[in-house]
Amino acid sequence: MKQAIFYIVIAVAVVGLILNLDAFIFSFVRMAISLAVFAGIIYAIYYFFFLTEDQRKYKRAQRKYKRQNRKKK
């Protein structure tokens, strides 16, 4: 009888941990998405407000050059 109660308690604890893990994973994913959006906003502010037009053209040319070289390999 004591063993049955022990295993029932263990089963309830495992179910509780799994449900808590599910909530933790969803909160972690939500936090990661929020951080990505926040980083994107900061980069957009940097790109459009702090870089001059010449610097933006240079960055575009760098990306284009890297993309072209990647396709050749």
Summary of the structure (lengths in Angstrom):
residues: 73
radius of gyration: 25.5
end to end distance: 68.8
largest distance: 79.3
contacts: 139
relative contact order: 0.05
helix: 95%
strand: 0%
